[in-house]
């Protein structure tokens, strides 16, 4: 089992940019601005809102066409 331990790797020596993110995550530091957070939340919520409201609009359209 001793020979299966990995002490280091030179397979990928370039930094992918995620290391800074994970370091900030471990140290509880924010690596982005508050504006980005709020803007991102709104952009992510819009498709879900449309997805949830679309069936209601379809039912209303069918009800209006049939004349209730």
C-alpha positions in Angstrom: 0.0 0.0 0.0 2.9 2.3 0.6 3.8 2.4 -3.1 0.3 3.6 -4.0 0.6 6.9 -2.2 1.0 10.0 -4.4 3.4 12.6 -3.2 3.2 14.9 -6.2 2.3 15.2 -9.8 3.8 17.1 -12.8 1.0 16.0 -15.1 -0.6 19.5 -15.1 1.7 22.2 -13.9 -0.4 25.1 -15.2 -2.7 26.9 -12.8 -6.3 26.7 -14.1 -7.5 29.7 -12.0 -9.6 27.7 -9.6 -6.9 27.5 -6.9 -7.6 31.2 -5.9 -11.3 30.5 -5.7 -10.8 27.4 -3.4 -8.3 29.3 -1.3 -10.8 32.1 -0.8 -13.5 29.6 0.0 -11.4 27.9 2.6 -10.5 31.2 4.3 -14.2 32.5 4.1 -13.1 35.4 1.9 -15.4 36.8 -0.8 -13.7 36.6 -4.2 -16.3 38.6 -6.1 -18.2 41.8 -5.7 -21.7 42.1 -4.3 -23.1 43.5 -7.6 -22.1 40.3 -9.4 -23.9 38.2 -6.8 -27.2 40.1 -7.0 -27.1 40.3 -10.8 -26.3 36.6 -11.1 -29.1 35.7 -8.8 -31.7 37.6 -10.9 -30.4 36.2 -14.2 -30.6 32.6 -12.8 -34.1 33.1 -11.4 -35.7 34.5 -14.6 -35.8 31.1 -16.5 -37.4 29.4 -13.4 -40.0 32.1 -13.1 -40.9 31.7 -16.8 -41.0 27.9 -16.5 -43.3 28.1 -13.5 -45.7 30.8 -14.9 -45.9 29.5 -18.5 -48.5 26.7 -17.7 -50.7 29.2 -15.9 -50.7 31.4 -19.0 -51.6 28.4 -21.2 -54.6 27.5 -18.9 -55.8 31.1 -19.0 -55.5 31.2 -22.8 -57.5 28.0 -23.1 -60.1 29.3 -20.7 -60.5 32.6 -22.6 -60.8 30.8 -25.9 -63.6 28.6 -24.6 -65.4 31.5 -23.1 -65.2 30.2 -19.5 
